[in-house]
């Protein structure tokens, strides 16, 4: 009985203590909020309502009333840069970086933001100068990543290799894919300067860095073909099948030309016919059609496309079939000849031509390479996506999209 009485007396005491603690927390919160200007909360509200212009105006007012709010200055600078107002962003971050009373960590933060501002503004030399001051400390890795992006924009491939190697050591993360691509870029520069020996050196380094790199064997084949060694070129290009057969369509035209230079057109057609039976058929249709047409004539090309339609029906295959049919008709009727139509043959020829023209117009811009990272679509194949600047994000297979 005494135990129950003790609990009855304790309950009001616990309740009272809880009420006093709640009042203390509320008063403290009101006090802290009262220390912040109203413009601060207005700015937050504008941000939440996706009104960055009004938010910036509100935060500028806060920064004017309280110049010590460094975090707010950083937020302002980021907002300016996001809106493309790089001059205002640079001014905000420069003012922070030159303040004598600013703690060193915040000064490094300001330099890092300043480097990004200069990069966005296209002032690459000044961006590099700011970021180079952060080669040690908490912003070292972030600064090196921005520097790597900067060197790619400038096409300073040797500097990009050095920056990637530094990041590799600092982050304990592999950059071999990017370094191999930088070596390939240097090889292409050497080829343009008519220095094939240097190109081969860089390409061998690319393979050593990343044995899975397909671009290097393609370029090695180009070097061999340029020197007149078609067999060596074929060895490089056909060897891609052992690495990743999906890249073979990128070298199909090269392979056909190399076989033609060796007077082995039949071997080229045999190789293409074998690939048409697999998953690479859509990518090889154009090359196979042209090769068949040039080697065996329009009837053989039409027959090949008819077989392909049975195996893998696509709009592109249908287009090539009607192109071949039109070529057959043109071959049967010499140019300028006035041959009377029999049994509606003339109407059928016109229909075939109309269907061909319609399909060509529909499929001309149909097939596209698509970036796996950002979805950027392009008619040409890129090793570096023009949209997101990532390397090797384009699959070598195009997609037929009607949208």
Secondary structure, DSSP 8 states (H G I E B T S, - for coil): -HHHHHHHHHHHHHHHHHHHHHHHHHHHHHHHHHHS-HHHHHHHHHHHTT-HHHHHHHHHHHHHH-TT-HHHHHHHHHHHHHTT-HHHHHHHHHHHHT-TTS-HHHHHHHHHHHHHHHHHHT-HHHHHHHHHTTSSSTTHHHHHHHHHHHHHHHT-HHHHHHHHHHHHHHHT---HHHHHHHHHHHHHHHHHTT-HHHHHHHHHHHHHH-TT-SHHHHHHHHHHHHTT-HHHHHHHHHTHHHHHGGGGGGGHHHHHHHHHHTT-HHHHHHHHHHHHTSTTHHHHHHHHHHHHHHHH-HHHHHHHHHHHHHHS--HHHHHHHHHHHHHHHHHHS-TT------TTHHHHHHHHHHHHHHHHHHHTTTEEEEBTTT--EESS--SB-TTT--BS-B-SS-EE---
